[in-house]
Amino acid sequence: MEERRSNLRQRVFKAGSIEFDGTAVNCVVRNLSMVGAGLDVDHPVVPHCFTLKIPTSNIRQSCRVIWRKQKRIGLVFERVA
């Protein structure tokens, strides 16, 4: 399979949470780069935009979903102006 990302992602296995509307949903971060991440999610309802929190990496980042496949989502981090 051809890699189409401009920034390569590092494979990881980290606990994270998807935060939106005062709610937090657990997830597993499967890959991570400076511009985005791939997540495994069990919760069927994940909004298009949310905040990703990864406590062990001290990350709290606004992001936007760019693709979905069953229980996996790909996201891009939103840049802060």
ChimeraX attribute file (.defattr): number of C-alpha atoms within 10 A of each C-alpha:
attribute: neighborCount
match mode: 1-to-1
recipient: residues
	/A:1	3
	/A:2	4
	/A:3	7
	/A:4	7
	/A:5	8
	/A:6	7
	/A:7	12
	/A:8	14
	/A:9	16
	/A:10	12
	/A:11	13
	/A:12	13
	/A:13	13
	/A:14	16
	/A:15	17
	/A:16	23
	/A:17	21
	/A:18	25
	/A:19	19
	/A:20	14
	/A:21	7
	/A:22	5
	/A:23	8
	/A:24	15
	/A:25	15
	/A:26	16
	/A:27	21
	/A:28	19
	/A:29	23
	/A:30	19
	/A:31	18
	/A:32	21
	/A:33	14
	/A:34	11
	/A:35	16
	/A:36	21
	/A:37	22
	/A:38	22
	/A:39	25
	/A:40	20
	/A:41	20
	/A:42	14
	/A:43	11
	/A:44	8
	/A:45	8
	/A:46	16
	/A:47	12
	/A:48	11
	/A:49	18
	/A:50	21
	/A:51	18
	/A:52	26
	/A:53	21
	/A:54	18
	/A:55	12
	/A:56	9
	/A:57	10
	/A:58	8
	/A:59	12
	/A:60	15
	/A:61	17
	/A:62	18
	/A:63	21
	/A:64	17
	/A:65	18
	/A:66	12
	/A:67	12
	/A:68	13
	/A:69	8
	/A:70	9
	/A:71	12
	/A:72	16
	/A:73	18
	/A:74	19
	/A:75	22
	/A:76	20
	/A:77	19
	/A:78	15
	/A:79	9
	/A:80	6
	/A:81	3
